[in-house]
């Protein structure tokens, strides 16, 4: 009698385990063959798993991103070159990063979920409708195309004016975002790149470089460490693409004064300190003020020369255009 009871209990739990397993994942063929329910001609699908439903869903979405991202992985870098006539050109090598692209992918939805309680594992099926996303990205690219072209036109009308730079900078930013959309659309529909009227990101970056070069600035400082501070401003202007020239050639003049003097700090015996004060103004040749600069602070080190060097570094890092 006792043996029969034990056997009955054993088979009860065995049957329960089988039922749990069947109830958890039984009948969910999409786990192993998602393409049977969602044709690869119309959908991009992926199954994710994890220790929780949320993790499984995230992994499924990430798997779709990776399917697109495999064609988009890499890096992006800006380069410059000089042609045979000595003219500078800016260029950009484009190769989209997976991590950068993931946040731009639109339209991924979770269509199915299941769980295997014995394995403490959850499953999720993520789906992206190709036709819907082709329509979405095509529309977004076309809209951005119009806005980018308008910004480029506005900036070019201001050529040589420093006001052209924020406008073309915005065009570059939008072109970068649009490049992500172009790459995604190309990956979804597995065809060539869609055409845009502004050419492409490389073209917008080149236009930005040319417009920055058309902005001519002269720089003149007087006071303590005047040469070093002047060169710091020159370096930042060149980093922004602007053309530093003599005062006779310049459309803009940057003039400033500087002081770097020893100062005492009460209670401080290990370090010696200097206080720095840089005042400068950027004006057009007509005298209109474009920007004021005021950089002040205090730096310390074991010697006055070291403290001055530290102050010069902080001054350069504080220059913003």
N, C-alpha and C positions, 0 to 999 in steps of 0.2 A: 504494500500500500504506500509506504514511505517512498519507495523507488519510483512508483508511478507519479506521485506528487512532484518529486524532483524533476522527473522527465517532463512532466506537463509544464512546470515553471520554466525549465530550460527552453523548451520549444516556444513557449509564450514570448520570452524575451528575444529569442532568435527571430520569431515572426515580427515582433515589434521593431527590431532593428532593421529588418528588411523593408518593412512598411515605411519607417522613417527615411531610409535611404531612397526608396522610390518616391516618397512624397517630397523629398528634398530636391533631387535632381532627375528622377525618373521622368521620361517623356520630354526632357529639355534637350532635344537634339542640337539646338543652336550652340550648346557649349562646345561641342566638337566640330560641328559643321554649320557655322553661322550663315554661310553663303547659300545654303539650301532655302532659307527663309527670306534672305535679302540678297538678291542677285547682284553679283559684282559689276554687272553692266550699269546698274542704277545706283548702287550704294557702295560706300566704303564702310566696312564693318570690322569690329575687333571685340574680343572677349577678354575681360580682365578678371582676376581673382584676388582674394585677400582675406584677412582675418575678420574683416567687418564689411558690411554692405557699402559703406562710404568709400572704403579703400578699394574695393572691387570696382566700383563705378569710376573712381579716379584713374585706376590703372587701365580700364577699358578706354577711357577718353584719351589718356596718354598714348595708348597703343595706336589710336587713329592718327594722333599728331605725329607719331614716329613714322607711320607709313608715308605721310606727306613729307616729314622732316628728313627722311633718308635722302631725298632728292635735293635738300636745301641746307645740309649741314656745312659748316665751314667758318669763315671769319670775314671780317671787312676791314680794309685798311686804306688810308689816304696816302697818295704818293704825289710827288711833283717831279717835273722833268724840264729840260732845256733843249730847245731845238737847235738846228745848225746855225741859226741867225742870232742865237743868244736869248730868245724869248722864253720866258717861264710859262709852263703849263701845269695846271693842277689836274689830277685825275683820281679816280677812286676804283679800287678793285672790289667787286661785289661778290660775296659768297655768304649766303644767309645762315645765321646761327639757329640751330634747332630751338634753343631756349628762348631766343628772341621771337621766333615765329609762333610758338605755341599759344601765346596770349592773343594772337591775331586770328586764330582759326575759329570760324563762326559756324554754328549750326550742328554741333555734335550733341546728340540726345541719347539717353539711356532708354532702350526699348524693352529689355527683359532683365529680370534678376532671379536668382535661385540660390539655394544653400545646401550644403552637405553637412548635416549636424554631426555626423560621425567624425569627419575630418576637420570640423570647425572652420570650414571654408565657404566663402560666399563668391558668387559669380555674377557678372553683369555683362550685358551686351550693349555696346555703343554703336550707333549708326549715324552716318552722314549721308544725306541725300544729294547725290551729285548734281542733278538738274537744278534743285533749289539753290545750291551754293554757287553754281555757275552763274545763275541769274543774279544772286546777291553780289558776288565779287565783280561781275561785269559792270553792274550798275555803280558800285562803289568806285571802281577804277575810272569809269567815265566821268563821274562827278568830280573826283580829285583831279583828273586831267584838266578839266575846265578851270578849276581854282588855281592850280599850279601855273598854267599858261597865263592866267590873268595876273598873278603875282610877278611872274617873270617880266611881263610887258610893263607893269608899273615900275619895277626896279630899273629896267633898262631906260625908261624915260628920265630917271634920276641919275643916270650914269655920271660918275665923278662927284656926286653928292653923298655925304656920309649917311644920309637918310635912306639911301638905296640898300644899305647892308641889312637892316632888320627885315626888310621886305623879302630880299632874296634868301635870307636865312630861313624864313618861314617856308619859302618854296622848297628849299632843300629838305626841311623836316617833313613836309607833306610828301615829297618825292620818295623819301626813305620809307615812309609808311605805305605808300602806294606800291613800292617795290615788293614789299612783303605780300601784298594782295595779288600782285602779278605772278609772283612765284607760286603762291598757293593755287591760284586759278590754273596755271600751267600744269601743276601736279595733279589736280583733280580731273582735268579733262584730257591729260596726257597729249597735249598738242603744243604748238609753238606759242611764243609770247604774244599777248595782245598788243596791238600798236597804240601808242599814246602820242599826242601831238607835240609834246615837249621833248620827245626823243627817248629819254630814259634818265635814270638817276645820274649816270656819268655826265650827261649833257648839262643837267642843272648844276651839278657841282662845278663843272668847268665855267659856266656862266657866272656863278658866285665868285669864283676865283678872279675872273676877268673884271668883274665889277669892283671887287675889293682893290685890285691893282690900280684901278682908275681913280681911287681916292688917294690924293697925294698930301703928305703931312711932313712938316719940318718940326724938329724937336730941339729945344734950347733950355738948359738949366743952369742956374748959378747957385753958389753956396757950398756947403760941406758935401764932400763926395759927389759933386755935381756930375762928373763924367760917368761914374758908375750908375748913378740913378738915371741919368739921361739914357744910357745904354739899356737899362732895364725897361724903360718905356719904349725904346726903339724895338727891342726884342718882342715885347707884347704886341705892338702894332704890326710887326711882320708876321707874327703867329696868326693874327687875324686876317692876314692877306693884304694889308694896306701897304702902300708904297711910300717909304720914307725918303724924302728928297731935301734939297737945299731950300732955304726960305724963298728964293727967287722963283722956284718952280712949284711951290706948294699952294694948294687951295685952302689948306688948314694949317694953323700954327699952334703948336703946343709949347707953352712957356711955363717955367716953374722955378721955385726956390726951395732950398733944403737946408736943414740944420741937423747935425748929429753931435750932441754934446754930452760930456760926462754928467752924471747926476747921482746924488746920494740917496740911499734907501735906508731908512732908520732900522737898526737892528740887524742889518745884513753885513756880515764880515767876510764871508767866503768869496762872494762874487762882486765884481764892479759892474756898474750899469751905465748905459747911455740912453738918452731920450732923443727920439727922432721926430722930425716934423717936416712933411713934404706938402707943399701947396702948389697946384698947377691948374691951368685953365686951357682948354682947347677951344680955339676960335676959328671962324672962317676968315678969309682975307678981308672980308667986308666988316669984320669986328663983331659979328653975331656969336654969342657964347653958345657952344655946343655942349660942353661938359666941364664940370669942376671936379678937381681931385683934392682930397685932403686925407693924408695918411699920417697918423700920429701913434706913438706908443713908446714902450720902454723895453729894452732887452739887456740881459746880463750874461756875463761869462767870467772866466778866470783872469782875463786881461782886457784892456780897453780895445785893442785891435780885434780880439775875438768877438767882443760884444758888438763892435761896429759891423763886422762881417755878418753876424747873426741879424742885425737890424737891416742890413742891405737885402738879405734874403727875404725877410718878412715884407719889406717894402715892395719888392718885385712880385711876390705872391699876392699882394693886396691890390695890384693894379687891375682894374676892370674896365672893359670897353663894351 
